[in-house]
Amino acid sequence: MSSAQIAFVLKWLASAIQIIGYTATAFGWTPYNLYFFLVGVLGWFLVGVLWNDRAIMLIHIVALGAMLAGMSQ
């Protein structure tokens, strides 16, 4: 599988997982919502790496750090 195909699958999988995280938040399913968001954010960070897109990497590494900091409290 090429890196373009991997990125395609990964971006849609990460997007679906983040949508599940939004749904979990809406229904008050904590802390599961955070776990879904962590996986989705990490997935999108990896897409940024595959695309060599620093903007995507930046926003998702900052989001990941913020989430981990918040979860550690």
N, C-alpha and C positions, 0 to 999 in steps of 0.2 A: 504494500500500500504506500502511495506517495505521501509526502508531507502535506500536500494540498488536500488529499483525501482525509488524512488524519485530522487536519484542522477543521475540515467541513463537518466531520462526525463529532469532533470534540465541541465545536461551538454550538451545535444544536443540542447535544447532550447537556452541556453546561447551562444552556438557556432553559431547557426543560426542567432541570434540577432547581434553578433559581426560581422559576415559576412555581414549582412545588413549595419552595421556601416562602414565597409571597402568600401562597394559599395557606400554608401552615401558620403564618403570622396572623392572617385574617381570622383564622379559627382559634387562635390562642394556643396553638400546639407548641408551647415552649418546653424545653429548649430545642426540640427537633427542628424548628425553623432555622435556628442558627447553624445546625449541622448541614442542612441542605444549602444554606447560603455559603458556608465555608467551601463545600465541594464545588459549587457553581463558580464562585470567585476564583478558586484555584484553577478550575478548568479554563476560564477566560484568560487568566494570566498565562497559562500554557499556550493558548491560541496566540496571544500577543508575542510570545517567544517564537513560535513557529512562523509567524508573519513578520518577525523582526519589527514590530510596531511598538515603539516605546510609550506612546500615549496609552495604549491598552494595558501594557505592563504596569505603567505608573499608577493608573487609577485602581487597578485591581490589587496591586501589592499594598497600596495605602489602605484600601478597604479591608484587605486581609489583616493587616496590622491593627487597624481600629477594632475590628471584630474580636481578634484574639485578646487585645488589651481589655476590652469590655467584658469578655467572657472570663477573664482571670480574676475579676473582682467578686 
